[in-house]
Protein backbone atom coordinates (compact mmCIF):
# COMPACT_ATOMS: atom_id res chain seq x y z
CA UNK A 1 0.00 0.00 0.00
CA UNK A 2 2.87 2.24 0.79
CA UNK A 3 4.33 1.56 -2.63
CA UNK A 4 1.01 2.33 -4.26
CA UNK A 5 0.77 5.66 -2.48
CA UNK A 6 4.32 6.60 -3.42
CA UNK A 7 3.68 5.61 -7.04
CA UNK A 8 0.49 7.67 -7.10
CA UNK A 9 2.25 10.72 -5.67
CA UNK A 10 5.06 10.27 -8.18
CA UNK A 11 2.61 9.98 -11.07
CA UNK A 12 0.77 13.14 -9.99
CA UNK A 13 4.07 15.04 -9.63
CA UNK A 14 5.17 13.93 -13.13
CA UNK A 15 1.88 15.12 -14.63
CA UNK A 16 2.26 18.50 -12.93
CA UNK A 17 5.80 18.89 -14.24
CA UNK A 18 4.75 17.80 -17.75
CA UNK A 19 1.77 20.18 -17.84
CA UNK A 20 3.81 23.14 -16.60
CA UNK A 21 6.48 22.44 -19.26
CA UNK A 22 3.80 22.29 -21.98
CA UNK A 23 2.32 25.61 -20.87
CA UNK A 24 5.71 27.32 -21.04
CA UNK A 25 6.51 26.32 -24.62
CA UNK A 26 7.17 29.20 -27.02
CA UNK A 27 8.02 29.74 -30.64
CA UNK A 28 9.69 32.72 -32.29
CA UNK A 29 9.99 34.10 -35.79
CA UNK A 30 11.44 37.04 -37.68
CA UNK A 31 9.65 38.95 -40.44
CA UNK A 32 11.78 41.10 -42.72
CA UNK A 33 9.80 44.01 -44.19
CA UNK A 34 10.90 45.84 -47.34
CA UNK A 35 9.43 48.59 -49.48
CA UNK A 36 10.59 50.62 -52.46
CA UNK A 37 9.34 54.19 -52.68
CA UNK A 38 8.16 55.35 -56.10
CA UNK A 39 7.78 58.98 -57.01
CA UNK A 40 4.27 60.13 -57.85
CA UNK A 41 2.23 63.13 -58.91
CA UNK A 42 -1.44 63.92 -58.37
CA UNK A 43 -3.89 66.15 -60.28
CA UNK A 44 -7.11 67.60 -58.84
CA UNK A 45 -9.61 70.23 -59.95
CA UNK A 46 -10.58 73.06 -57.58
CA UNK A 47 -13.05 75.90 -57.73
CA UNK A 48 -11.57 79.17 -58.96
CA UNK A 49 -12.82 82.20 -57.02
CA UNK A 50 -13.43 84.08 -60.29
CA UNK A 51 -15.23 81.23 -62.03
CA UNK A 52 -18.29 79.05 -61.93
CA UNK A 53 -18.14 76.61 -59.02
CA UNK A 54 -17.67 72.99 -60.00
CA UNK A 55 -21.02 71.24 -59.66
CA UNK A 56 -19.32 68.10 -58.30
CA UNK A 57 -15.90 66.67 -57.61
CA UNK A 58 -14.04 69.76 -56.37
CA UNK A 59 -10.79 68.59 -54.80
CA UNK A 60 -10.75 65.36 -56.85
CA UNK A 61 -9.49 64.31 -60.27
CA UNK A 62 -13.03 63.70 -61.54
CA UNK A 63 -15.06 66.91 -61.50
CA UNK A 64 -18.02 68.39 -63.36
CA UNK A 65 -18.31 71.94 -64.67
CA UNK A 66 -21.85 72.99 -65.60
CA UNK A 67 -22.16 76.26 -67.50
CA UNK A 68 -25.94 75.99 -67.22
CA UNK A 69 -28.10 77.80 -69.75
CA UNK A 70 -25.99 79.92 -72.10
CA UNK A 71 -26.89 82.28 -74.92
CA UNK A 72 -25.24 84.68 -77.34
CA UNK A 73 -27.06 87.70 -75.90
CA UNK A 74 -28.59 88.65 -72.58
CA UNK A 75 -27.40 88.00 -69.07
CA UNK A 76 -24.79 85.37 -68.22
CA UNK A 77 -24.30 83.67 -64.87
CA UNK A 78 -21.71 84.94 -62.42
CA UNK A 79 -18.23 83.66 -63.22
CA UNK A 80 -18.90 83.24 -66.95
CA UNK A 81 -17.26 85.44 -69.55
CA UNK A 82 -18.92 85.65 -72.96
CA UNK A 83 -17.57 86.96 -76.25
CA UNK A 84 -19.32 87.02 -79.64
CA UNK A 85 -18.31 87.14 -83.28
CA UNK A 86 -20.55 87.52 -86.30
CA UNK A 87 -21.40 83.79 -86.27
CA UNK A 88 -20.48 82.31 -82.87
CA UNK A 89 -20.40 83.02 -79.16
CA UNK A 90 -17.93 81.73 -76.58
CA UNK A 91 -18.54 81.13 -72.90
CA UNK A 92 -15.60 80.58 -70.60
CA UNK A 93 -14.76 80.26 -66.93
CA UNK A 94 -11.57 79.48 -65.03
CA UNK A 95 -11.09 76.17 -63.24
CA UNK A 96 -8.13 75.64 -60.93
CA UNK A 97 -5.86 72.69 -61.72
CA UNK A 98 -3.59 71.59 -58.88
CA UNK A 99 -0.71 69.20 -59.53
CA UNK A 100 1.34 68.00 -56.55
CA UNK A 101 4.30 65.67 -56.28
CA UNK A 102 5.75 63.31 -53.69
CA UNK A 103 9.18 61.69 -53.49
CA UNK A 104 10.22 63.24 -56.79
CA UNK A 105 13.12 65.38 -57.96
CA UNK A 106 11.02 66.62 -60.90
CA UNK A 107 11.24 70.42 -61.20
CA UNK A 108 7.94 70.85 -63.08
CA UNK A 109 5.32 69.05 -65.14
CA UNK A 110 3.71 69.13 -68.57
CA UNK A 111 -0.08 69.45 -68.68
CA UNK A 112 -2.00 68.13 -71.68
CA UNK A 113 -5.72 67.93 -72.47
CA UNK A 114 -7.86 66.04 -74.95
CA UNK A 115 -11.60 65.83 -75.63
CA UNK A 116 -13.22 62.54 -74.76
CA UNK A 117 -15.37 62.53 -77.91
CA UNK A 118 -15.37 64.25 -81.28
CA UNK A 119 -17.35 67.48 -81.59
CA UNK A 120 -17.84 68.57 -85.19
CA UNK A 121 -19.98 71.57 -84.21
CA UNK A 122 -18.44 73.33 -81.21
CA UNK A 123 -14.89 74.41 -80.41
CA UNK A 124 -13.31 73.64 -77.03
CA UNK A 125 -10.32 75.34 -75.45
CA UNK A 126 -8.32 74.96 -72.26
CA UNK A 127 -6.09 77.86 -71.28
CA UNK A 128 -6.45 79.36 -74.75
CA UNK A 129 -5.36 76.16 -76.50
CA UNK A 130 -7.86 74.36 -78.73
CA UNK A 131 -8.45 70.75 -77.69
CA UNK A 132 -9.94 67.97 -79.82
CA UNK A 133 -10.33 64.22 -79.46
CA UNK A 134 -7.71 63.57 -82.16
CA UNK A 135 -4.62 64.10 -79.99
CA UNK A 136 -3.53 65.57 -76.68
CA UNK A 137 -2.83 69.31 -76.78
CA UNK A 138 -0.11 70.78 -74.58
CA UNK A 139 -1.62 73.32 -72.19
CA UNK A 140 1.60 74.08 -70.33
CA UNK A 141 5.10 72.68 -70.77
CA UNK A 142 6.52 73.69 -67.38
CA UNK A 143 3.78 73.77 -64.76
CA UNK A 144 4.58 74.63 -61.15
CA UNK A 145 3.83 71.97 -58.54
CA UNK A 146 1.76 72.73 -55.47
CA UNK A 147 -0.21 75.77 -56.58
CA UNK A 148 -3.61 76.15 -58.19
CA UNK A 149 -3.32 77.21 -61.82
CA UNK A 150 -6.41 78.85 -63.31
CA UNK A 151 -7.14 77.29 -66.69
CA UNK A 152 -9.92 78.95 -68.70
CA UNK A 153 -12.37 76.36 -70.03
CA UNK A 154 -13.98 77.84 -73.15
CA UNK A 155 -16.77 76.55 -75.34
CA UNK A 156 -17.50 78.24 -78.69
CA UNK A 157 -21.01 77.64 -80.07
CA UNK A 158 -22.29 78.58 -83.56
CA UNK A 159 -25.35 80.83 -83.87
CA UNK A 160 -26.91 78.07 -85.97
CA UNK A 161 -27.21 75.73 -82.95
CA UNK A 162 -30.86 75.01 -82.23
CA UNK A 163 -32.55 76.30 -79.08
CA UNK A 164 -32.44 73.86 -76.13
CA UNK A 165 -29.53 71.88 -77.61
CA UNK A 166 -27.66 70.11 -74.81
CA UNK A 167 -23.88 70.18 -75.18
CA UNK A 168 -21.72 67.75 -73.24
CA UNK A 169 -18.20 66.35 -73.50
CA UNK A 170 -15.31 65.41 -71.27
CA UNK A 171 -11.86 66.91 -71.22
CA UNK A 172 -9.18 64.44 -70.17
CA UNK A 173 -6.16 66.02 -68.49
CA UNK A 174 -2.74 64.39 -68.18
CA UNK A 175 0.07 65.79 -66.03
CA UNK A 176 3.51 64.27 -66.67
CA UNK A 177 6.55 64.93 -64.50
CA UNK A 178 9.43 66.55 -66.40
Secondary structure, DSSP 8 states (H G I E B T S, - for coil): -HHHHHHHHHHHHHHHHHHHHHHT---------------EEEEEEEE-TTS---SB-TTBSS-B----S--SSS---TT-EEEE-SSEEEEEEEEEEEEEEES-----EEEEEEESS--SS-EEEETTEEE-SSS-EEEEEEE-TTS-EEEEEEEEEETTS-TT------EEEEEEE-
